[in-house]
Amino acid sequence: MFKGSFKEKAIIRLSKISLLFILFVLILTISAYLTLTLIIKSEDKVVVPDLIGKDVVLILEMLSDIGLNTKIKGSEYSNSIPKNHVIFQEPEPGSEIKKRRDVRIIISKGTKKILMPNLKGLSIQQARLIIEENGLRLNKLSNTYSENRKKNEIISQFPSPGIIIKREAFVNLLVSTGIRPNAYKMPDIKGQSLEEAISLIESFNLLPEKIKFLFIEGKAENTIIDQIPLSGHKVIEGTYVNITINRKTGNKSHEYLRSTEGITLFKYRLENGFLKKHIRLRLNIFGVSTDIFDSFMEPGKEIWTLIPGNKEATILLYEDGRLIKTEIISSAHQPHGRSVPLAQPNGDRGNFHQFIIVDKGNAVFKAQVMRRGERNAFIRT
């Protein structure tokens, strides 16, 4: 009887101890879970910093470093906050939010009124940038000659510098086109040869442009019969001059021009010497003048160029800026020979020039091919 009572007490005591142990373990587990959860939650949240008055670039870096996104809601004028600085933020400073959440900001556009900046003496490119940076608008752009301002520099402006104006106001600028060019009385080139006429034109800093051909009985052949501008008219430096030559279509070219039915070969050899010379070859064809060769060449070398032979063309050859050759290439009465039609893969004609520079012994030459504005070069020995 006594022994049974002792065993029951021992069992009850052991059960209580086991229950307390289990309860202790359970409490410990719950505490560890809650502590870990709290730590994890605290790591997912950050405190929003105060962004008001700070530069937008600095804010982008700041929020990115703490794991928050920046969202710009817009921009407004502010008399107290400088341009490109924050004037509003949401959430407010000190708020706790989870990482990767958005922080919305409004950026200042600066004051509504500003002092008109001084643009005088600046280039037009610099003036445009300043106008844009200050929220202004370029309205009217006028040009005039100036003895004091370089080309493309601002002479004057409206509104004047230092005046208080509103942003988005219109700005008018007067821009220099440089020193006024000299004006001349257009010389009379009728009756002159092409070479004489071009030399006279260029002595006035005028530019030959279109060269046309027309034959009139009773007038000297290969002389100028018409010009635009007409003689006596006022012209300024850089004016283009159109010329009409009294010439029958199909006259033979000089002996240093060799032709086939489709193309004409123009050749010119530099005199012997020691210094390189600047050679410029200008072609007038289809009513358009263009430089087809412009480079320095060594003495004694030759330049060959292939010209479309099915149209009237004029070649002007300059050596160190001085006109030394003028030649007219006719479209008919070509010397007999093998026909070499000038055709492109797409069927176009007349858009092809080939340049060959030959050395004294013709042992090595360099050829440059220009087709449709593209230039390819090769050297062959």
C-alpha positions in Angstrom: 0.0 0.0 0.0 2.8 2.4 1.0 5.0 1.3 -2.0 2.1 2.0 -4.5 1.6 5.5 -3.2 5.4 6.3 -3.5 5.5 5.2 -7.2 2.5 7.3 -8.1 4.1 10.4 -6.5 7.3 9.7 -8.5 5.4 9.4 -11.7 3.5 12.6 -11.1 6.7 14.5 -10.3 8.4 13.1 -13.4 5.4 14.1 -15.5 5.6 17.7 -14.1 9.3 17.9 -14.9 8.7 16.7 -18.4 5.9 19.1 -18.9 8.0 22.0 -17.6 10.8 21.0 -19.9 8.5 20.8 -22.9 7.0 24.1 -22.0 10.4 25.7 -21.6 11.5 24.4 -25.0 8.3 25.7 -26.6 8.7 29.1 -25.1 12.4 29.2 -26.2 11.4 28.2 -29.8 8.6 30.8 -29.9 11.0 33.5 -28.6 13.6 32.6 -31.1 11.0 32.7 -33.9 9.7 36.0 -32.8 13.2 37.5 -32.4 14.2 36.2 -35.9 11.0 37.6 -37.4 11.6 40.9 -35.8 15.1 41.1 -37.0 14.1 40.1 -40.6 11.3 42.7 -40.6 13.5 45.4 -39.2 16.0 44.6 -42.0 13.3 45.0 -44.7 12.4 48.5 -43.5 14.4 51.7 -43.9 13.9 55.3 -42.6 13.1 57.8 -45.3 15.7 60.6 -45.2 14.9 64.3 -45.5 15.1 65.2 -49.2 13.8 68.8 -49.2 16.2 71.3 -50.7 18.7 68.7 -51.9 20.0 68.3 -55.5 18.1 65.7 -57.5 21.3 63.9 -58.6 22.4 63.5 -55.0 19.0 62.2 -54.1 19.0 59.6 -56.8 22.3 58.2 -55.3 21.1 58.5 -51.7 17.9 56.6 -52.2 19.5 54.0 -54.4 22.1 53.2 -51.7 19.4 52.4 -49.1 17.3 50.3 -51.5 14.5 52.8 -52.4 13.2 53.9 -55.8 12.9 57.5 -56.9 9.8 58.6 -58.7 9.6 62.2 -60.0 6.0 63.4 -60.0 6.7 66.7 -61.7 8.3 70.1 -61.4 7.1 73.5 -60.1 8.5 77.0 -59.8 9.8 78.0 -56.4 11.2 81.3 -55.0 13.1 79.6 -52.2 14.3 76.3 -53.6 17.0 76.4 -56.4 16.4 74.8 -59.8 16.8 71.0 -59.9 16.4 70.7 -56.2 13.5 68.9 -54.3 10.6 71.0 -53.0 8.3 68.1 -52.0 8.6 64.4 -51.0 6.3 61.6 -50.1 6.5 59.7 -47.7 7.6 62.4 -45.2 11.1 62.4 -43.7 11.5 59.9 -40.8 8.8 57.5 -42.1 9.6 53.7 -42.1 8.9 51.9 -45.3 10.0 48.6 -46.9 12.9 48.5 -49.3 12.2 48.7 -53.0 9.3 51.0 -52.4 8.9 54.4 -54.3 9.7 57.8 -52.9 7.8 60.4 -54.8 9.4 63.9 -55.3 8.7 67.2 -57.0 11.6 69.2 -58.5 12.0 72.9 -58.5 12.1 74.8 -61.8 13.7 77.7 -60.1 12.2 81.1 -59.7 9.4 82.2 -62.0 11.3 85.4 -62.8 15.0 85.6 -63.7 17.5 88.2 -64.8 18.0 88.1 -68.6 21.5 86.7 -69.2 24.0 88.6 -71.3 24.4 86.8 -74.6 26.4 89.5 -76.5 29.7 88.2 -77.9 28.8 84.6 -77.5 28.5 82.2 -80.4 25.0 81.3 -81.5 25.5 77.7 -80.2 26.4 79.0 -76.7 23.5 81.4 -76.7 21.0 78.6 -77.6 22.3 76.5 -74.7 21.9 79.4 -72.2 18.5 80.3 -73.5 17.4 76.6 -73.0 19.0 76.2 -69.6 17.1 79.3 -68.3 13.7 78.1 -69.6 13.5 80.8 -72.3 12.5 80.5 -75.9 14.4 81.7 -79.0 12.0 83.7 -81.2 13.5 85.7 -84.0 17.0 85.2 -85.4 18.3 88.1 -87.6 21.6 88.4 -89.4 23.7 91.4 -90.5 27.3 92.3 -91.3 29.5 93.5 -88.5 33.0 95.0 -88.3 33.4 94.2 -84.6 31.9 90.7 -84.2 33.0 87.5 -85.8 30.8 85.4 -87.9 28.0 83.7 -85.9 28.6 85.9 -82.8 25.7 87.7 -81.1 25.6 91.4 -81.8 22.6 92.4 -79.8 19.6 90.9 -78.0 16.1 91.6 -76.8 15.3 91.6 -73.9 18.4 93.4 -72.8 20.8 91.8 -70.3 19.9 92.3 -66.6 16.2 92.9 -67.1 13.9 90.8 -64.9 11.8 88.5 -67.2 9.6 85.5 -66.7 10.7 82.1 -67.7 9.4 80.9 -71.1 9.7 84.5 -72.4 10.7 84.9 -76.0 14.3 86.1 -76.9 15.3 87.8 -80.2 18.9 87.8 -81.4 20.9 89.7 -84.0 23.8 87.5 -85.3 26.9 88.6 -87.1 27.6 87.3 -90.6 31.1 88.6 -90.4 32.7 91.6 -92.2 30.8 92.9 -95.1 32.3 91.5 -98.3 33.6 93.8 -101.0 31.1 94.8 -103.7 32.2 95.2 -107.3 30.7 96.2 -110.6 30.3 92.9 -112.6 33.0 93.0 -115.4 32.1 92.4 -119.0 33.5 89.0 -120.1 31.7 88.7 -123.4 34.1 88.1 -126.3 36.8 86.6 -124.1 38.0 83.0 -124.1 36.9 80.7 -121.3 40.3 80.8 -119.6 40.5 84.7 -119.8 36.9 85.0 -118.5 37.5 82.7 -115.5 40.8 84.4 -114.6 39.0 87.8 -114.6 36.0 86.4 -112.6 38.3 85.0 -110.0 40.3 88.2 -109.7 37.1 89.7 -108.3 36.7 86.8 -105.9 33.7 85.6 -107.9 33.0 81.9 -108.5 32.3 80.3 -111.9 29.3 78.0 -111.7 27.3 76.7 -114.7 29.0 76.7 -118.2 26.6 76.3 -121.1 27.2 75.9 -124.9 25.3 77.7 -127.7 26.4 78.4 -131.2 25.5 81.7 -132.9 26.7 82.4 -136.5 28.8 85.5 -136.9 30.3 85.5 -133.4 33.8 84.3 -132.6 33.8 80.6 -131.8 34.9 79.5 -128.3 34.3 82.9 -126.8 31.8 84.0 -124.1 28.5 85.2 -125.6 26.4 85.5 -122.4 26.9 85.9 -118.7 24.8 86.0 -115.5 25.0 88.4 -113.7 25.1 90.9 -116.6 28.0 93.3 -116.8 27.6 96.5 -114.8 25.4 94.8 -112.1 26.5 95.1 -108.5 28.0 91.8 -107.2 29.7 90.9 -103.9 32.6 88.5 -103.3 31.5 84.8 -103.5 28.8 85.5 -106.1 28.4 82.6 -108.7 28.7 83.5 -112.3 27.0 81.5 -115.2 28.7 81.5 -118.6 27.5 80.7 -122.1 30.2 79.8 -124.7 29.8 80.1 -128.5 30.6 76.6 -129.5 29.2 74.0 -131.8 28.3 70.7 -130.2 30.8 68.0 -131.1 34.0 70.0 -131.6 37.1 68.0 -131.2 39.1 68.4 -128.0 42.8 69.1 -127.7 45.3 66.3 -128.3 45.9 65.6 -124.6 42.2 64.5 -124.4 41.7 61.0 -125.6 38.1 59.7 -125.9 36.0 56.6 -126.6 32.4 56.6 -127.2 31.4 56.5 -123.6 34.2 58.2 -121.7 37.0 60.8 -122.2 40.4 60.6 -120.6 41.9 63.9 -119.4 45.6 63.9 -118.7 47.9 66.5 -117.1 51.6 66.2 -116.1 53.2 68.4 -113.5 56.5 70.0 -114.3 59.7 68.7 -112.7 60.8 70.3 -109.5 61.3 69.7 -105.7 58.1 70.9 -104.0 54.7 69.3 -104.0 51.9 71.4 -105.6 48.3 71.7 -104.7 46.2 70.5 -107.7 42.5 71.1 -107.9 40.4 69.8 -110.8 36.9 71.3 -111.2 34.4 69.7 -113.5 31.3 71.4 -115.0 28.9 68.9 -116.4 25.1 68.6 -116.5 24.9 72.2 -115.5 26.7 71.6 -112.1 30.2 72.5 -111.1 32.1 70.4 -108.6 35.7 69.7 -107.5 36.5 66.1 -108.5 40.1 66.2 -107.4 41.7 68.3 -104.6 45.1 67.1 -103.3 48.9 67.7 -103.2 51.0 66.0 -105.9 54.7 65.5 -106.3 56.6 67.1 -109.3 56.7 65.1 -112.5 53.6 63.0 -111.8 50.5 62.8 -114.0 46.9 62.9 -113.2 44.4 61.1 -115.3 40.7 61.4 -114.9 37.9 59.7 -116.8 35.0 62.1 -117.8 31.6 61.0 -119.2 32.1 61.5 -123.0 28.4 61.7 -123.9 27.8 65.2 -122.6 29.4 68.6 -123.0 31.8 69.2 -120.1 34.3 71.8 -119.0 37.5 71.1 -117.0 39.2 73.8 -114.9 42.7 72.9 -113.6 44.2 74.9 -110.7 47.8 74.7 -109.6 48.4 76.2 -106.1 45.2 78.2 -106.5 46.1 79.6 -109.9 44.0 78.6 -113.0 46.4 77.1 -115.5 44.1 75.0 -117.8 40.6 75.2 -119.1 39.4 72.6 -121.5 36.0 71.8 -123.1 35.2 68.2 -123.8 32.6 67.6 -126.6 30.0 64.9 -126.8 30.4 64.0 -130.5 33.0 63.6 -133.2 35.1 61.5 -130.9 38.2 59.9 -132.3 37.7 56.4 -133.6 38.5 53.6 -131.2 37.0 50.8 -129.2 33.7 51.8 -127.5 33.8 51.8 -123.7 30.2 52.6 -122.6 30.0 54.3 -119.2 27.4 52.4 -117.4 26.8 51.5 -113.7 25.3 48.4 -112.3 22.0 50.2 -111.8 22.0 51.6 -115.3 23.0 55.2 -114.3 25.4 57.1 -116.4 27.6 60.1 -115.8 28.2 59.6 -112.1 31.6 58.1 -112.3 35.1 59.5 -112.2 38.4 57.6 -112.0 41.7 59.3 -111.0 45.1 57.8 -111.7 48.3 59.4 -110.4 51.3 58.1 -112.4 54.9 58.5 -111.4 57.7 59.6 -113.8 58.6 56.1 -115.0 55.0 54.8 -115.1 56.2 51.9 -113.0 53.9 52.5 -110.0 50.6 54.3 -110.0 47.8 55.0 -107.5 44.2 54.9 -108.6 41.3 56.4 -106.8 37.8 55.5 -107.9 34.9 57.7 -106.9 31.4 56.4 -107.5 28.3 58.0 -106.1 30.3 59.8 -103.4 32.2 56.7 -102.3 36.0 56.6 -102.6 38.1 53.5 -103.0 41.9 53.4 -103.4 44.4 50.8 -104.5 48.1 50.6 -105.4 49.4 48.4 -108.1 53.1 47.7 -109.0 
